[in-house]
Amino acid sequence: MTDGAVAAVAAPRPDGTAAAATAPPRRAAAKAAARRGTLAGWLLLVPALAAYVSFVVWPLIQGVQYSFYDWNGIGVARWVGVDNYLTVFTDPDLLGAIRNAFVLIAFFTIIPVGAGLVLATLIRGLRSKAFAASAQTVLFLPQIIPLAAAGIAWSWMYAQTGAVNQILGWLGLGWITRPWLADYGTALPAVGLIGSWVLTGLCTVLLLTGLGKIDVSLYEAVRLDGAGWWREFFTITLPGLRQEIAVLVTVTVIAALSSFDIIYTSTQGGPGRATLVPGLSIFRIGFTQSDVGLASAFGIVLMVLVLVVVLPIQRLSRASDS
């Protein structure tokens, strides 16, 4: 066969037969590359997935199982059905712990988010960027302090001779001084204010980040219409921070319902049961009273309560975005 004939045979035909012949190998190569990428992704995911299953999913399954037994953690477990759950919903002490946790939502969520909105708006309006950065750092410092250390420090300050009562005495309010954490009427609000102090910095910094994403021209437009600070806040700032507020409400509500560190180090649930919360109750029932079944049932109930409170918040946030 001559060179011209070979060239004529190898040359692509006008009807695209040669291109069609090369398409299947290319598709096969693309599918093989996609399979290799999927396999690599799963291999990278396996360590994290194994850790999640080992430390979250499996303990949760075991907790559900234990909640149907009367077991002290050592001896033979005895099936009791839903008796542990009935105890959770009928025991006055456990119901009181749940009620205290919901009271703490006001201190762990409403106060920090509200204060964070005000502080973020004020800091954003500061002309001195150095002062604004310093203010953010000072406000965020409580967030990096371990909660156990914060509880111990505030228990000292709340003492009869602590810093809080000394400041009140200097202000001429000595008549209201008291051992705040030892008073039945003030112990829970005093503990709640510790949570407010810890979480306000986090709320402020996150809301400041959200403010940075709002278009400045929107503020200029409402100012040209003669809007004041309040109208600017409710028409531009709040709608623009919807996502950040939803995240903060979710995080702080979970912190309130599952609080343990601050309560344990500052009051240990006292005086009496004035500051008893579900986390501390579960700890005492499981490790002090050795009632693993009841502790597991209370833990499951607490998880459900958190989901019942948090999921509607997430749903409302998505609905407002759509």
C-alpha positions in Angstrom: 0.0 0.0 0.0 1.4 3.4 -0.9 2.0 6.2 1.5 -0.9 8.2 -0.1 -3.2 5.3 0.5 -2.2 5.0 4.1 -2.7 8.7 4.7 -6.1 8.4 3.1 -7.1 5.6 5.4 -5.8 7.3 8.6 -7.3 10.7 7.8 -10.5 11.5 9.7 -13.6 11.1 7.6 -15.9 14.0 7.1 -18.8 12.2 8.9 -16.8 12.1 12.2 -16.4 8.3 12.4 -12.9 8.7 13.8 -14.0 11.1 16.5 -16.9 8.7 17.4 -14.4 5.8 17.7 -12.3 7.7 20.2 -15.3 8.9 22.3 -15.9 5.6 24.2 -12.3 5.3 25.4 -12.4 8.8 26.6 -15.7 8.2 28.5 -14.2 5.1 30.0 -11.1 7.0 31.2 -13.3 9.7 32.7 -15.4 7.2 34.6 -12.2 5.4 35.8 -10.8 8.8 37.0 -14.2 9.5 38.8 -14.1 6.1 40.5 -10.5 6.7 41.7 -11.5 10.1 43.0 -14.5 8.7 44.8 -12.4 5.9 46.3 -9.8 8.5 47.4 -12.5 10.6 49.0 -13.9 7.6 51.0 -10.4 6.7 52.1 -9.9 10.2 53.4 -13.3 10.1 55.1 -12.8 6.7 56.8 -10.7 7.9 59.8 -13.1 10.7 60.7 -16.1 8.4 60.1 -14.6 5.7 62.3 -14.0 8.2 65.1 -17.5 9.6 64.8 -19.1 6.1 64.9 -16.8 5.0 67.8 -17.3 8.1 70.0 -20.8 9.3 69.0 -23.0 6.8 67.3 -22.0 3.7 69.3 -22.2 5.4 72.7 -25.6 6.8 71.7 -26.8 3.3 70.8 -25.5 1.9 74.0 -27.1 4.8 76.0 -30.5 4.0 74.4 -30.0 0.3 75.3 -29.0 1.0 78.9 -32.0 3.4 79.4 -34.3 0.4 79.4 -32.4 -1.5 82.2 -31.8 -1.1 85.9 -28.0 -1.5 86.0 -25.4 -0.2 88.4 -22.6 -0.5 85.8 -21.1 -3.7 87.3 -23.7 -6.3 88.2 -26.4 -8.0 86.1 -28.7 -5.6 84.3 -32.5 -6.0 84.8 -35.0 -5.1 82.1 -37.4 -2.4 83.4 -38.8 -1.1 80.1 -39.8 2.6 80.2 -39.7 2.9 84.0 -36.5 5.0 83.8 -38.2 7.5 81.5 -41.3 7.6 83.7 -39.0 8.5 86.6 -37.4 11.3 84.6 -40.9 12.9 84.0 -42.3 12.3 87.5 -39.3 13.0 89.8 -39.6 16.6 91.1 -35.8 17.0 91.4 -35.2 15.9 87.7 -38.0 18.1 86.5 -36.6 21.0 88.5 -33.2 20.5 86.8 -34.9 20.7 83.4 -36.7 23.8 84.5 -33.4 25.4 85.6 -31.9 24.6 82.3 -34.6 26.5 80.5 -34.2 29.4 82.8 -30.6 29.6 81.9 -31.5 30.1 78.2 -32.4 33.7 79.2 -28.8 34.2 80.5 -26.9 32.1 78.0 -28.9 33.2 74.9 -31.0 36.3 75.2 -28.5 38.4 77.1 -25.4 37.5 75.2 -27.0 37.8 71.7 -28.7 41.1 72.7 -25.6 42.6 74.2 -23.5 41.3 71.2 -25.8 43.1 68.8 -25.5 46.4 70.7 -21.7 46.0 71.2 -21.1 45.0 67.6 -23.0 47.9 66.3 -21.2 50.3 68.5 -17.7 48.9 67.7 -18.5 49.0 64.0 -19.2 52.7 64.3 -15.9 53.5 66.0 -13.5 55.6 63.9 -10.4 54.3 65.7 -9.7 50.9 64.2 -7.0 50.2 66.8 -9.5 50.8 69.6 -12.1 48.6 67.9 -9.6 45.7 67.5 -8.6 46.1 71.2 -12.3 46.1 72.2 -12.9 42.8 70.3 -9.9 41.2 71.9 -11.0 42.2 75.4 -14.5 41.0 74.8 -13.4 37.7 73.4 -11.0 36.8 76.2 -13.6 35.1 78.4 -14.3 32.7 75.6 -10.8 31.3 75.7 -10.8 30.8 79.5 -11.8 27.2 80.5 -15.3 27.2 81.8 -14.2 25.4 85.0 -11.7 28.2 85.7 -14.4 30.8 85.0 -16.7 29.1 87.5 -14.0 29.0 90.2 -13.0 32.6 89.7 -16.6 33.9 89.8 -17.3 31.8 92.9 -14.6 33.8 94.6 -15.9 37.1 93.3 -19.5 36.3 94.4 -18.4 35.4 98.0 -19.5 37.6 100.9 -16.1 39.4 100.9 -15.6 39.1 97.2 -15.1 41.7 94.5 -18.8 41.9 93.6 -19.9 42.9 97.1 -17.0 45.2 97.5 -17.9 47.1 94.4 -21.5 47.3 95.5 -20.3 48.7 98.9 -18.3 51.4 97.1 -21.4 52.4 95.1 -23.4 52.8 98.3 -25.4 49.6 97.6 -24.1 47.7 100.6 -27.6 46.8 101.7 -28.0 44.3 98.9 -24.7 42.5 99.4 -25.0 38.8 100.1 -23.2 35.5 99.3 -24.8 35.4 95.9 -24.2 31.7 95.2 -25.4 30.6 98.6 -28.7 32.4 98.4 -31.6 30.3 97.1 -33.1 33.3 95.3 -30.0 34.6 93.6 -27.8 31.5 93.0 -29.3 30.6 89.6 -29.3 34.1 88.2 -25.7 34.6 89.5 -24.6 31.4 87.7 -26.5 32.5 84.6 -24.6 35.8 84.5 -21.3 33.9 84.4 -22.6 32.3 81.2 -23.6 35.7 79.9 -20.1 37.0 80.6 -18.5 34.0 78.8 -20.7 34.1 75.7 -21.0 37.8 75.1 -17.6 38.0 73.5 -18.3 35.2 71.1 -21.6 36.7 70.0 -20.0 40.2 69.5 -17.1 38.9 67.4 -19.4 36.7 65.2 -21.9 39.5 64.7 -19.1 41.9 63.8 -18.0 39.5 61.1 -21.6 39.5 59.8 -21.7 43.3 59.8 -18.7 43.3 57.6 -20.6 41.5 54.9 -23.5 44.0 54.8 -23.2 46.4 51.8 -22.3 49.9 53.1 -24.5 51.4 50.4 -27.6 50.1 52.1 -26.8 52.2 55.2 -26.0 55.3 53.0 -29.4 54.8 51.3 -31.4 54.8 54.5 -29.5 57.8 55.8 -30.3 59.8 52.7 -34.0 59.0 53.5 -33.5 60.5 56.9 -33.5 57.3 58.9 -32.2 57.3 62.4 -30.1 54.7 64.3 -33.2 52.6 65.3 -34.6 52.4 61.8 -31.2 51.6 60.4 -30.7 48.9 63.0 -34.1 47.2 62.4 -34.2 47.6 58.6 -30.6 46.9 57.6 -28.6 45.4 60.5 -31.0 42.8 61.9 -32.1 41.3 58.5 -28.4 41.3 57.4 -27.4 39.3 60.5 -30.2 36.7 60.3 -27.8 33.8 59.6 -25.3 34.8 62.3 -28.1 35.2 64.9 -29.5 31.8 64.1 -26.1 30.2 64.6 -25.6 32.0 67.9 -29.0 31.1 69.2 -28.4 27.5 68.3 -25.0 27.4 70.0 -26.0 29.3 73.1 -29.3 27.3 73.6 -27.3 24.0 73.5 -24.8 25.5 75.9 -27.6 26.4 78.3 -29.4 23.1 78.2 -26.2 21.0 78.5 -24.4 23.3 81.0 -22.2 21.5 83.4 -18.7 23.0 83.9 -19.7 26.3 85.4 -22.4 24.8 87.7 -20.1 22.1 88.9 -17.2 24.3 89.8 -19.2 27.2 91.3 -22.2 25.7 93.2 -22.3 21.9 92.5 -26.0 22.3 92.1 -26.6 24.1 95.4 -27.7 25.6 97.6 -30.0 22.6 97.9 -31.1 22.0 94.3 -31.4 25.7 93.3 -28.9 25.4 90.5 -29.2 21.8 89.6 -29.2 21.2 85.8 -29.6 18.1 83.7 -25.9 17.7 83.0 -25.0 17.7 86.7 -27.9 15.4 87.5 -26.8 12.9 84.9 -23.3 13.0 86.4 -24.5 12.4 89.9 -27.0 9.7 89.0 -24.5 7.8 86.9 -21.3 8.1 88.9 -22.5 8.8 92.5 -25.7 6.8 92.7 -24.5 4.2 90.2 -27.8 4.1 88.4 -26.6 3.9 84.8 -30.0 3.1 83.4 -31.7 6.2 84.8 -28.7 8.4 83.9 -28.9 7.1 80.3 -32.6 7.7 80.1 -32.1 11.3 81.4 -29.4 11.8 78.8 -31.7 10.6 76.0 -34.4 13.0 77.2 -31.9 15.8 77.3 -30.8 15.1 73.8 -34.4 15.1 72.6 -35.1 18.4 74.4 -32.1 20.0 72.7 -33.4 18.8 69.3 -36.9 20.0 70.0 -35.6 23.5 70.8 -32.9 23.7 68.1 -34.5 22.2 65.0 -37.4 24.8 64.8 -34.7 27.6 65.1 -32.9 26.0 62.1 -36.1 25.6 60.2 -37.2 29.2 60.7 -33.7 30.4 59.6 -33.9 28.4 56.4 -37.5 29.5 55.7 -36.5 33.2 56.2 -33.6 32.8 53.8 -35.7 31.2 51.1 
